[in-house]
Amino acid sequence: MCSNKKPNFRAFFTNLGVDIPLKKKIYLLLKNNMKKILNRKNCCGNLGEPGC
């Protein structure tokens, strides 16, 4: 499912094309990226959401 690689900057902005309201998109982007940073992984586990 998710690799155990460290997060990289390129993965920060992935899945931004999802058709959801901008406010929720920004919230998910920040939440999922914080999860990746804290767990030191390249994936947050929420595949398809902004930031994962």
PDB file of N, CA, C, O and CB in Angstrom:
ATOM      1  N   MET A   1       0.831  -1.187   0.000  1.00  0.00           N
ATOM      2  CA  MET A   1       0.000   0.000   0.000  1.00  0.00           C
ATOM      3  C   MET A   1       0.873   1.247   0.000  1.00  0.00           C
ATOM      4  O   MET A   1       0.939   1.928  -1.023  1.00  0.00           O
ATOM      5  CB  MET A   1      -0.944   0.000   1.207  1.00  0.00           C
ATOM      6  N   CYS A   2       1.534   1.574   1.082  1.00  0.00           N
ATOM      7  CA  CYS A   2       2.391   2.745   1.163  1.00  0.00           C
ATOM      8  C   CYS A   2       3.824   2.301   1.409  1.00  0.00           C
ATOM      9  O   CYS A   2       4.081   1.337   2.131  1.00  0.00           O
ATOM     10  CB  CYS A   2       1.914   3.706   2.275  1.00  0.00           C
ATOM     11  N   SER A   3       4.747   3.024   0.796  1.00  0.00           N
ATOM     12  CA  SER A   3       6.147   2.695   1.007  1.00  0.00           C
ATOM     13  C   SER A   3       6.636   3.331   2.306  1.00  0.00           C
ATOM     14  O   SER A   3       6.017   4.260   2.825  1.00  0.00           O
ATOM     15  CB  SER A   3       7.004   3.164  -0.187  1.00  0.00           C
ATOM     16  N   ASN A   4       7.719   2.836   2.809  1.00  0.00           N
ATOM     17  CA  ASN A   4       8.289   3.371   4.047  1.00  0.00           C
ATOM     18  C   ASN A   4       9.372   4.402   3.769  1.00  0.00           C
ATOM     19  O   ASN A   4      10.175   4.702   4.652  1.00  0.00           O
ATOM     20  CB  ASN A   4       8.857   2.244   4.895  1.00  0.00           C
ATOM     21  N   LYS A   5       9.409   4.950   2.554  1.00  0.00           N
ATOM     22  CA  LYS A   5      10.371   5.986   2.227  1.00  0.00           C
ATOM     23  C   LYS A   5      10.040   7.255   2.993  1.00  0.00           C
ATOM     24  O   LYS A   5       8.898   7.475   3.399  1.00  0.00           O
ATOM     25  CB  LYS A   5      10.394   6.256   0.716  1.00  0.00           C
ATOM     26  N   LYS A   6      11.052   8.080   3.183  1.00  0.00           N
ATOM     27  CA  LYS A   6      10.826   9.373   3.827  1.00  0.00           C
ATOM     28  C   LYS A   6      10.038  10.279   2.892  1.00  0.00           C
ATOM     29  O   LYS A   6      10.145  10.137   1.674  1.00  0.00           O
ATOM     30  CB  LYS A   6      12.167  10.037   4.225  1.00  0.00           C
ATOM     31  N   PRO A   7       9.246  11.211   3.432  1.00  0.00           N
ATOM     32  CA  PRO A   7       8.462  12.111   2.578  1.00  0.00           C
ATOM     33  C   PRO A   7       9.373  13.000   1.730  1.00  0.00           C
ATOM     34  O   PRO A   7      10.463  13.375   2.162  1.00  0.00           O
ATOM     35  CB  PRO A   7       7.526  12.983   3.435  1.00  0.00           C
ATOM     36  N   ASN A   8       8.928  13.324   0.547  1.00  0.00           N
ATOM     37  CA  ASN A   8       9.674  14.253  -0.293  1.00  0.00           C
ATOM     38  C   ASN A   8       8.770  15.416  -0.688  1.00  0.00           C
ATOM     39  O   ASN A   8       7.548  15.335  -0.570  1.00  0.00           O
ATOM     40  CB  ASN A   8      10.232  13.537  -1.551  1.00  0.00           C
ATOM     41  N   PHE A   9       9.393  16.504  -1.160  1.00  0.00           N
ATOM     42  CA  PHE A   9       8.636  17.713  -1.474  1.00  0.00           C
ATOM     43  C   PHE A   9       7.687  17.516  -2.644  1.00  0.00           C
ATOM     44  O   PHE A   9       6.617  18.124  -2.679  1.00  0.00           O
ATOM     45  CB  PHE A   9       9.580  18.850  -1.775  1.00  0.00           C
ATOM     46  N   ARG A  10       8.056  16.689  -3.589  1.00  0.00           N
ATOM     47  CA  ARG A  10       7.213  16.450  -4.764  1.00  0.00           C
ATOM     48  C   ARG A  10       5.868  15.831  -4.365  1.00  0.00           C
ATOM     49  O   ARG A  10       4.844  16.140  -4.973  1.00  0.00           O
ATOM     50  CB  ARG A  10       7.940  15.533  -5.765  1.00  0.00           C
ATOM     51  N   ALA A  11       5.863  14.974  -3.364  1.00  0.00           N
ATOM     52  CA  ALA A  11       4.635  14.310  -2.938  1.00  0.00           C
ATOM     53  C   ALA A  11       3.710  15.242  -2.154  1.00  0.00           C
ATOM     54  O   ALA A  11       2.558  14.891  -1.899  1.00  0.00           O
ATOM     55  CB  ALA A  11       4.973  13.099  -2.096  1.00  0.00           C
ATOM     56  N   PHE A  12       4.194  16.408  -1.774  1.00  0.00           N
ATOM     57  CA  PHE A  12       3.416  17.341  -0.962  1.00  0.00           C
ATOM     58  C   PHE A  12       2.135  17.786  -1.658  1.00  0.00           C
ATOM     59  O   PHE A  12       1.098  17.916  -1.007  1.00  0.00           O
ATOM     60  CB  PHE A  12       4.256  18.552  -0.619  1.00  0.00           C
ATOM     61  N   PHE A  13       2.187  18.023  -2.971  1.00  0.00           N
ATOM     62  CA  PHE A  13       1.059  18.572  -3.697  1.00  0.00           C
ATOM     63  C   PHE A  13       0.323  17.548  -4.552  1.00  0.00           C
ATOM     64  O   PHE A  13      -0.365  17.938  -5.495  1.00  0.00           O
ATOM     65  CB  PHE A  13       1.524  19.687  -4.555  1.00  0.00           C
ATOM     66  N   THR A  14       0.437  16.278  -4.266  1.00  0.00           N
ATOM     67  CA  THR A  14      -0.233  15.277  -5.083  1.00  0.00           C
ATOM     68  C   THR A  14      -1.727  15.225  -4.801  1.00  0.00           C
ATOM     69  O   THR A  14      -2.176  15.601  -3.718  1.00  0.00           O
ATOM     70  CB  THR A  14       0.384  13.914  -4.849  1.00  0.00           C
ATOM     71  N   ASN A  15      -2.484  14.761  -5.771  1.00  0.00           N
ATOM     72  CA  ASN A  15      -3.933  14.565  -5.674  1.00  0.00           C
ATOM     73  C   ASN A  15      -4.724  15.852  -5.449  1.00  0.00           C
ATOM     74  O   ASN A  15      -5.779  15.819  -4.816  1.00  0.00           O
ATOM     75  CB  ASN A  15      -4.229  13.612  -4.564  1.00  0.00           C
ATOM     76  N   LEU A  16      -4.240  16.968  -5.951  1.00  0.00           N
ATOM     77  CA  LEU A  16      -4.977  18.223  -5.801  1.00  0.00           C
ATOM     78  C   LEU A  16      -6.105  18.351  -6.808  1.00  0.00           C
ATOM     79  O   LEU A  16      -6.902  19.284  -6.710  1.00  0.00           O
ATOM     80  CB  LEU A  16      -4.038  19.398  -5.941  1.00  0.00           C
ATOM     81  N   GLY A  17      -6.197  17.458  -7.761  1.00  0.00           N
ATOM     82  CA  GLY A  17      -7.254  17.517  -8.759  1.00  0.00           C
ATOM     83  C   GLY A  17      -8.569  16.919  -8.307  1.00  0.00           C
ATOM     84  O   GLY A  17      -9.498  16.816  -9.108  1.00  0.00           O
ATOM     85  N   VAL A  18      -8.679  16.523  -7.063  1.00  0.00           N
ATOM     86  CA  VAL A  18      -9.899  15.926  -6.525  1.00  0.00           C
ATOM     87  C   VAL A  18     -11.016  16.970  -6.528  1.00  0.00           C
ATOM     88  O   VAL A  18     -10.779  18.132  -6.199  1.00  0.00           O
ATOM     89  CB  VAL A  18      -9.661  15.374  -5.087  1.00  0.00           C
ATOM     90  N   ASP A  19     -12.213  16.567  -6.892  1.00  0.00           N
ATOM     91  CA  ASP A  19     -13.352  17.478  -7.008  1.00  0.00           C
ATOM     92  C   ASP A  19     -14.057  17.632  -5.653  1.00  0.00           C
ATOM     93  O   ASP A  19     -15.092  17.014  -5.404  1.00  0.00           O
ATOM     94  CB  ASP A  19     -14.347  16.966  -8.080  1.00  0.00           C
ATOM     95  N   ILE A  20     -13.480  18.461  -4.795  1.00  0.00           N
ATOM     96  CA  ILE A  20     -14.062  18.784  -3.487  1.00  0.00           C
ATOM     97  C   ILE A  20     -13.888  20.285  -3.268  1.00  0.00           C
ATOM     98  O   ILE A  20     -13.081  20.912  -3.954  1.00  0.00           O
ATOM     99  CB  ILE A  20     -13.384  17.950  -2.322  1.00  0.00           C
ATOM    100  N   PRO A  21     -14.632  20.876  -2.322  1.00  0.00           N
ATOM    101  CA  PRO A  21     -14.506  22.314  -2.062  1.00  0.00           C
ATOM    102  C   PRO A  21     -13.077  22.693  -1.643  1.00  0.00           C
ATOM    103  O   PRO A  21     -12.379  21.902  -1.008  1.00  0.00           O
ATOM    104  CB  PRO A  21     -15.501  22.740  -0.971  1.00  0.00           C
ATOM    105  N   LEU A  22     -12.659  23.894  -1.999  1.00  0.00           N
ATOM    106  CA  LEU A  22     -11.302  24.361  -1.745  1.00  0.00           C
ATOM    107  C   LEU A  22     -10.944  24.326  -0.256  1.00  0.00           C
ATOM    108  O   LEU A  22      -9.832  23.941   0.105  1.00  0.00           O
ATOM    109  CB  LEU A  22     -11.136  25.769  -2.280  1.00  0.00           C
ATOM    110  N   LYS A  23     -11.879  24.725   0.602  1.00  0.00           N
ATOM    111  CA  LYS A  23     -11.626  24.753   2.047  1.00  0.00           C
ATOM    112  C   LYS A  23     -11.278  23.355   2.575  1.00  0.00           C
ATOM    113  O   LYS A  23     -10.333  23.197   3.348  1.00  0.00           O
ATOM    114  CB  LYS A  23     -12.857  25.309   2.793  1.00  0.00           C
ATOM    115  N   LYS A  24     -12.040  22.354   2.155  1.00  0.00           N
ATOM    116  CA  LYS A  24     -11.788  20.986   2.586  1.00  0.00           C
ATOM    117  C   LYS A  24     -10.500  20.449   1.961  1.00  0.00           C
ATOM    118  O   LYS A  24      -9.768  19.687   2.593  1.00  0.00           O
ATOM    119  CB  LYS A  24     -12.974  20.084   2.222  1.00  0.00           C
ATOM    120  N   LYS A  25     -10.228  20.848   0.719  1.00  0.00           N
ATOM    121  CA  LYS A  25      -9.020  20.401   0.033  1.00  0.00           C
ATOM    122  C   LYS A  25      -7.769  20.883   0.773  1.00  0.00           C
ATOM    123  O   LYS A  25      -6.817  20.122   0.950  1.00  0.00           O
ATOM    124  CB  LYS A  25      -9.010  20.910  -1.422  1.00  0.00           C
ATOM    125  N   ILE A  26      -7.774  22.135   1.201  1.00  0.00           N
ATOM    126  CA  ILE A  26      -6.637  22.691   1.941  1.00  0.00           C
ATOM    127  C   ILE A  26      -6.501  22.002   3.293  1.00  0.00           C
ATOM    128  O   ILE A  26      -5.389  21.686   3.713  1.00  0.00           O
ATOM    129  CB  ILE A  26      -6.800  24.217   2.131  1.00  0.00           C
ATOM    130  N   TYR A  27      -7.614  21.766   3.978  1.00  0.00           N
ATOM    131  CA  TYR A  27      -7.587  21.072   5.257  1.00  0.00           C
ATOM    132  C   TYR A  27      -6.982  19.675   5.117  1.00  0.00           C
ATOM    133  O   TYR A  27      -6.120  19.291   5.908  1.00  0.00           O
ATOM    134  CB  TYR A  27      -8.997  20.980   5.836  1.00  0.00           C
ATOM    135  N   LEU A  28      -7.429  18.915   4.113  1.00  0.00           N
ATOM    136  CA  LEU A  28      -6.909  17.569   3.906  1.00  0.00           C
ATOM    137  C   LEU A  28      -5.437  17.581   3.508  1.00  0.00           C
ATOM    138  O   LEU A  28      -4.673  16.704   3.912  1.00  0.00           O
ATOM    139  CB  LEU A  28      -7.722  16.856   2.845  1.00  0.00           C
ATOM    140  N   LEU A  29      -5.044  18.567   2.722  1.00  0.00           N
ATOM    141  CA  LEU A  29      -3.656  18.704   2.311  1.00  0.00           C
ATOM    142  C   LEU A  29      -2.759  18.870   3.538  1.00  0.00           C
ATOM    143  O   LEU A  29      -1.735  18.197   3.660  1.00  0.00           O
ATOM    144  CB  LEU A  29      -3.490  19.898   1.352  1.00  0.00           C
ATOM    145  N   LEU A  30      -3.144  19.758   4.433  1.00  0.00           N
ATOM    146  CA  LEU A  30      -2.348  19.997   5.637  1.00  0.00           C
ATOM    147  C   LEU A  30      -2.382  18.801   6.588  1.00  0.00           C
ATOM    148  O   LEU A  30      -1.352  18.408   7.134  1.00  0.00           O
ATOM    149  CB  LEU A  30      -2.850  21.245   6.356  1.00  0.00           C
ATOM    150  N   LYS A  31      -3.565  18.228   6.782  1.00  0.00           N
ATOM    151  CA  LYS A  31      -3.703  17.089   7.700  1.00  0.00           C
ATOM    152  C   LYS A  31      -2.888  15.890   7.237  1.00  0.00           C
ATOM    153  O   LYS A  31      -2.162  15.286   8.027  1.00  0.00           O
ATOM    154  CB  LYS A  31      -5.171  16.691   7.836  1.00  0.00           C
ATOM    155  N   ASN A  32      -3.005  15.545   5.963  1.00  0.00           N
ATOM    156  CA  ASN A  32      -2.313  14.373   5.453  1.00  0.00           C
ATOM    157  C   ASN A  32      -0.802  14.570   5.418  1.00  0.00           C
ATOM    158  O   ASN A  32      -0.046  13.629   5.655  1.00  0.00           O
ATOM    159  CB  ASN A  32      -2.819  14.035   4.072  1.00  0.00           C
ATOM    160  N   ASN A  33      -0.361  15.789   5.122  1.00  0.00           N
ATOM    161  CA  ASN A  33       1.073  16.032   5.114  1.00  0.00           C
ATOM    162  C   ASN A  33       1.656  16.023   6.521  1.00  0.00           C
ATOM    163  O   ASN A  33       2.785  15.572   6.716  1.00  0.00           O
ATOM    164  CB  ASN A  33       1.372  17.353   4.439  1.00  0.00           C
ATOM    165  N   MET A  34       0.917  16.506   7.489  1.00  0.00           N
ATOM    166  CA  MET A  34       1.407  16.427   8.878  1.00  0.00           C
ATOM    167  C   MET A  34       1.504  14.976   9.328  1.00  0.00           C
ATOM    168  O   MET A  34       2.435  14.605  10.042  1.00  0.00           O
ATOM    169  CB  MET A  34       0.479  17.216   9.832  1.00  0.00           C
ATOM    170  N   LYS A  35       0.544  14.158   8.912  1.00  0.00           N
ATOM    171  CA  LYS A  35       0.575  12.741   9.245  1.00  0.00           C
ATOM    172  C   LYS A  35       1.804  12.079   8.638  1.00  0.00           C
ATOM    173  O   LYS A  35       2.455  11.261   9.288  1.00  0.00           O
ATOM    174  CB  LYS A  35      -0.701  12.045   8.760  1.00  0.00           C
ATOM    175  N   LYS A  36       2.130  12.432   7.379  1.00  0.00           N
ATOM    176  CA  LYS A  36       3.308  11.867   6.707  1.00  0.00           C
ATOM    177  C   LYS A  36       4.588  12.303   7.406  1.00  0.00           C
ATOM    178  O   LYS A  36       5.499  11.499   7.598  1.00  0.00           O
ATOM    179  CB  LYS A  36       3.345  12.291   5.229  1.00  0.00           C
ATOM    180  N   ILE A  37       4.657  13.577   7.785  1.00  0.00           N
ATOM    181  CA  ILE A  37       5.861  14.086   8.432  1.00  0.00           C
ATOM    182  C   ILE A  37       6.064  13.455   9.795  1.00  0.00           C
ATOM    183  O   ILE A  37       7.177  13.054  10.133  1.00  0.00           O
ATOM    184  CB  ILE A  37       5.792  15.596   8.567  1.00  0.00           C
ATOM    185  N   LEU A  38       5.008  13.363  10.576  1.00  0.00           N
ATOM    186  CA  LEU A  38       5.135  12.791  11.918  1.00  0.00           C
ATOM    187  C   LEU A  38       5.486  11.311  11.899  1.00  0.00           C
ATOM    188  O   LEU A  38       6.221  10.833  12.763  1.00  0.00           O
ATOM    189  CB  LEU A  38       3.853  12.992  12.684  1.00  0.00           C
ATOM    190  N   ASN A  39       4.962  10.582  10.916  1.00  0.00           N
ATOM    191  CA  ASN A  39       5.247   9.147  10.818  1.00  0.00           C
ATOM    192  C   ASN A  39       6.484   8.845   9.979  1.00  0.00           C
ATOM    193  O   ASN A  39       6.897   7.690   9.873  1.00  0.00           O
ATOM    194  CB  ASN A  39       4.056   8.426  10.231  1.00  0.00           C
ATOM    195  N   ARG A  40       7.077   9.881   9.384  1.00  0.00           N
ATOM    196  CA  ARG A  40       8.251   9.745   8.523  1.00  0.00           C
ATOM    197  C   ARG A  40       8.030   8.720   7.411  1.00  0.00           C
ATOM    198  O   ARG A  40       8.866   7.850   7.170  1.00  0.00           O
ATOM    199  CB  ARG A  40       9.465   9.351   9.354  1.00  0.00           C
ATOM    200  N   LYS A  41       6.898   8.842   6.750  1.00  0.00           N
ATOM    201  CA  LYS A  41       6.556   7.975   5.625  1.00  0.00           C
ATOM    202  C   LYS A  41       6.226   8.832   4.417  1.00  0.00           C
ATOM    203  O   LYS A  41       6.019  10.039   4.541  1.00  0.00           O
ATOM    204  CB  LYS A  41       5.367   7.046   5.978  1.00  0.00           C
ATOM    205  N   ASN A  42       6.179   8.214   3.259  1.00  0.00           N
ATOM    206  CA  ASN A  42       5.875   8.932   2.029  1.00  0.00           C
ATOM    207  C   ASN A  42       4.383   8.890   1.717  1.00  0.00           C
ATOM    208  O   ASN A  42       3.959   9.438   0.700  1.00  0.00           O
ATOM    209  CB  ASN A  42       6.669   8.348   0.866  1.00  0.00           C
ATOM    210  N   CYS A  43       3.586   8.262   2.558  1.00  0.00           N
ATOM    211  CA  CYS A  43       2.151   8.141   2.337  1.00  0.00           C
ATOM    212  C   CYS A  43       1.442   8.248   3.686  1.00  0.00           C
ATOM    213  O   CYS A  43       1.939   7.766   4.704  1.00  0.00           O
ATOM    214  CB  CYS A  43       1.801   6.795   1.621  1.00  0.00           C
ATOM    215  N   CYS A  44       0.281   8.885   3.674  1.00  0.00           N
ATOM    216  CA  CYS A  44      -0.467   9.060   4.922  1.00  0.00           C
ATOM    217  C   CYS A  44      -1.458   7.922   5.165  1.00  0.00           C
ATOM    218  O   CYS A  44      -1.973   7.769   6.272  1.00  0.00           O
ATOM    219  CB  CYS A  44      -1.209  10.388   4.902  1.00  0.00           C
ATOM    220  N   GLY A  45      -1.723   7.125   4.131  1.00  0.00           N
ATOM    221  CA  GLY A  45      -2.674   6.018   4.265  1.00  0.00           C
ATOM    222  C   GLY A  45      -4.044   6.334   3.720  1.00  0.00           C
ATOM    223  O   GLY A  45      -4.897   5.449   3.664  1.00  0.00           O
ATOM    224  N   ASN A  46      -4.282   7.561   3.318  1.00  0.00           N
ATOM    225  CA  ASN A  46      -5.569   7.968   2.755  1.00  0.00           C
ATOM    226  C   ASN A  46      -5.423   8.177   1.257  1.00  0.00           C
ATOM    227  O   ASN A  46      -5.473   9.308   0.772  1.00  0.00           O
ATOM    228  CB  ASN A  46      -6.092   9.257   3.438  1.00  0.00           C
ATOM    229  N   LEU A  47      -5.245   7.098   0.536  1.00  0.00           N
ATOM    230  CA  LEU A  47      -4.975   7.187  -0.887  1.00  0.00           C
ATOM    231  C   LEU A  47      -6.080   7.912  -1.627  1.00  0.00           C
ATOM    232  O   LEU A  47      -7.262   7.659  -1.394  1.00  0.00           O
ATOM    233  CB  LEU A  47      -4.787   5.814  -1.466  1.00  0.00           C
ATOM    234  N   GLY A  48      -5.698   8.813  -2.517  1.00  0.00           N
ATOM    235  CA  GLY A  48      -6.656   9.569  -3.307  1.00  0.00           C
ATOM    236  C   GLY A  48      -7.025  10.915  -2.728  1.00  0.00           C
ATOM    237  O   GLY A  48      -7.633  11.730  -3.422  1.00  0.00           O
ATOM    238  N   GLU A  49      -6.677  11.176  -1.476  1.00  0.00           N
ATOM    239  CA  GLU A  49      -6.967  12.466  -0.864  1.00  0.00           C
ATOM    240  C   GLU A  49      -5.833  13.432  -1.160  1.00  0.00           C
ATOM    241  O   GLU A  49      -4.711  12.999  -1.422  1.00  0.00           O
ATOM    242  CB  GLU A  49      -7.179  12.321   0.658  1.00  0.00           C
ATOM    243  N   PRO A  50      -6.101  14.732  -1.123  1.00  0.00           N
ATOM    244  CA  PRO A  50      -5.035  15.708  -1.347  1.00  0.00           C
ATOM    245  C   PRO A  50      -3.912  15.548  -0.332  1.00  0.00           C
ATOM    246  O   PRO A  50      -4.158  15.391   0.864  1.00  0.00           O
ATOM    247  CB  PRO A  50      -5.593  17.127  -1.285  1.00  0.00           C
ATOM    248  N   GLY A  51      -2.692  15.587  -0.816  1.00  0.00           N
ATOM    249  CA  GLY A  51      -1.534  15.486   0.052  1.00  0.00           C
ATOM    250  C   GLY A  51      -1.052  14.079   0.298  1.00  0.00           C
ATOM    251  O   GLY A  51      -0.059  13.879   0.997  1.00  0.00           O
ATOM    252  N   CYS A  52      -1.733  13.100  -0.262  1.00  0.00           N
ATOM    253  CA  CYS A  52      -1.298  11.717  -0.036  1.00  0.00           C
ATOM    254  C   CYS A  52      -0.907  11.052  -1.331  1.00  0.00           C
ATOM    255  O   CYS A  52      -0.516   9.885  -1.332  1.00  0.00           O
ATOM    256  CB  CYS A  52      -2.393  10.911   0.647  1.00  0.00           C
TER     257      CYS A  52
END
